[in-house]
């Protein structure tokens, strides 16, 4: 090889290195002579998107059912209360607005019109994806023992000075990935004390109802970022980093905020592949 050709080859390699270093961090498994650690048990987690509203007087019973299911499944179930639709719309008397752009877009995409309603990994049960509360337990039973395709690890942090959140999302594929997989990173909040109608109570209007798992917003777009433009093999990992500034003037409390991250499949009814949640401040 001539000195000129060697120089061209060297420049090519250097350029390739720069391109790779500017992308998401992807780690591939070794192919030969490698021991793969299988001691880390990973379960298929389930995302319950609970469509609700503070003027929905049947919704508190659905909230309680969601908590009962959470007690049964523990951290295998992630609850996200999506306030959307007619019953979430503020009025002159009740001005607090739980709605989010992402929640409304998801609500409209899946044509949710009755409340309460829920989706479990956006997977159809009884030929329906949004489900009334009578089907929630049965829908969970069909999902909880599935073999997971991926594992998600979250490392969030909070900067008190800038009122900003950072999070690293590490995805490990337990099966070969798909280019149809997209990552969504959202924020939820617990212990928001506001009004809620509950037909079981007298009077029906509860002034100090505690709202939990409330979708506050989305760090990514509603439908997320493509995990990888190429198919990743089993055991490959990819890490993505996100920064997000808490909106000025908001009443969000960092100590009550959580990151909810999920992978969904854009060519399979946006079905959830895996989900994870973590407190921003672990107190």
N, C-alpha and C positions, 0 to 999 in steps of 0.2 A: 504494500500500500504506500503511495506517495505521501510526502509530508502534507501536501494540499488536501488529499483525501482524508488523512488522519485528522486534520484540523476541522474539516466539514463534519466528520463523525462526532468529534468532541463537542462542537457547537450544537449539533442535533441533540445529543444526550443532555447537555446543559439546559437547552430549551425545554426538553421533555420534563426534566426535573422541576423547573419553575412552574410548568402547567400543573403537574401533580400536586405540588405543595400549595397551590391556591385553591384546591378543591376540598370537598368534605374529606375528613380523615377516614380512609377505608383500610381495614386490615383483613387480609385473606389468610385462610388456614394453610399451614404447611402440608405438603402432599405426601412426603415420604418420611418414615421413621419418626412420626409425631404421635405422641399420646394425647388424645382428646379427653379432657376432664368431663365426665358425665355425672359427677356427683351433685351438681347444681340443679335441683329439681325446679322446673318451670311449669306453671299451670296456665291454662287458657283463661285469661281474665275476660270479664264481661262488662261492657259499658251499657248502663241503663240511662237513656236519655228520656227523662221524665218531663213531658210537656205539660206545663202548668200555668197558673195565673192567680194573682191575689184576689180576683173577683170570682174565681171558680170555687163554689162552695162544696164541691165533691172532691177537690184536690187534696185537702189535708188527710183524708183517709188513704189516698194513694201514697202520700209522703210516708205515712206510718207503715204501709205495706212495704215500701222500698226499704225502710229501716229494718223491718223484720227479716227481709231477704238478706240484707247486709249482715245481720247478726248470724244468719245461717252460713253464709259464704265467706265472711271475713273480708280480707283484702282481695279476694277473687272477684268481688263486685265493686265497680266504680260507678257512683251515682252522679249524674249531672242534671240539675234542675233547669230546664230551658223554659223561661218565661216568654211566651209568644202568643200571638193571636188575640182574639177579642177580649178574653178575660184578663189579659196582661196589660191592656191599654189604660193608661191613666186618664183621669177626668178632672173636672174642676174641684171636686171634693177630695179625691185621692190622687195626689200629684206624683208620688214616688214612681219612678220608671225602672223596672227590672229588665226591660227588653234590651237586646243586643242585636247588632246587624247580623252577626253570624247565626244567632238563635233563630231570628226571623227567616233568614235564608234557608236554613235547614228545615224549619217548620213548613215553609211553603214548598220546598222541593219534594218533601214526602207527603204533601197534601194532608197535613194534620188539621182537622177541622173540629174534632170532638175532644173535650178535655175532662178529666185527665186521660192521657194516652202515653204509651211508652214504647221505645224501641230497644231491643236487646241485641247488641252488635249489628243492628240493622239487618238482622237475619229473619227471613219469613217464618212464621209459625201459623198453621191453619190458613196458609195462602195470604197472610197479611203481614206487613212489616210494622207499622204502628199498631199497637195492641191495647185493647181495653184491659183494665186491671184484672178481670176474671181470668185472663190468659197468662199473667206474668209468671206465676210459679211454674207452670208447665213449660213455658218458653225457656226459662232458665235451666230446667232439667235437661233439655235437649242440647245445651251448650256447655255445661260445666265440666264435662268429662272429655271434651274434644282435645286432640293433640295440638299443642300450639305450634305455629309456624315461626314465631319470633319471640324475642325477649326485649323489653325496653327497660333501660335504667335512666333515671333522672337525677341530675345534680344541679339543683337550683340555688341561687344566692340572691341576696337583697342588698342594695347599696342605699343606706339611709340618707346620705348626703344628696344624691341625685334622684332619690325615690324611683330607682330603676331596678328591674329584675333581669338577671341573666340565668340561662339554663343550658346545660349540655344534655343532649338526648342521644344516648348510646343505644343502637339497635344491633342485636345479634340475631342472625338468621339461623333457625334450627332446621329449616328446609330451604331449598333453593328459592331465591326471591323472585319477584316479578317486577317488570318496569311499570306495571299498573299501580304499584303501591305508592301511596302519598302519605306524608306525615302531617298531622294537624297538632298544634300546640295551643292549648287554651288555658284560661284562668278561671277558677271558681272561688267562691267565698262562703265561709260558714258563719253562722250566728248573726245574721242580719235581722234586727228586730224592726218589723214593720207590720202593717195591717194584713189581715187575711180573713176572707169569709169562710165559715165552716157551718154548714147546715145542721150539724149535730149539737151545736152550742146555742145557748140562750144568754145574751143576744148572739146572733150569728157573726157579727163583726168583732174579730179579736184584734185589739189595738196593739198588743205586744207579742205577736206571733214570731217565733224564731225560724227564720228561713235558712236552710243549710244547702250546701252543694250548688249554690246559685251560679250559673254561667255568667261571668262578668265581661268576657271579651275573648278575642282570639289573637294570639301573637302572630300566627301565620294567617294566611287568607282562610276563608271558610273551608275551602277544600284542600288546603295544604300545599306542601312542596313535594315534588317527586323525590322519593328516597334515593333512587339511583337510575340513571339513564341506561345502565347495562345490568344484565342479570347477575346477581351475586350468588356465589355458591354457598352451600350449607357451611356453617361455622364462621362465615365472614361477618365482620362487624363494621358499622359505619357510625360516625359521631357527627352530630350537627349542633351548632351553637346559635343561640338566639339572645337578643337583648330587647328589652321592652321597658318603656317609661310609663309609669302609672299616670293616668290622665290628670292634668292640673285641675284642682277644684273638686275632684272626686272624693267620696267618703270611704274609699277602699281602705281596709286595715291590713297591712302586710302580715301581721301575725295570724290572720285568719284566712289568708290566701293559699291556694293550692295550684300547682301545675297539673293539668290533665293532658296527656299526650297519647295519641292513638295513630296507628297505621290503618288506612282503609284502602279498598280496592276500587278504583274508579270504573272498572269495567264489570263489576259484580255488585251492582246496586249500592256502591260505596260501602259495602259490607266491612265491618271492623275485623281486622286481622289480629291485632293485639292492642291493649290499652294499659296505661300505668298512670298513677297519680303520686304526688309528693308535696308535702308542705313546703312553702317557700322559706319560712322560718321554723325550724324544728324545735319547738318549745314544749 
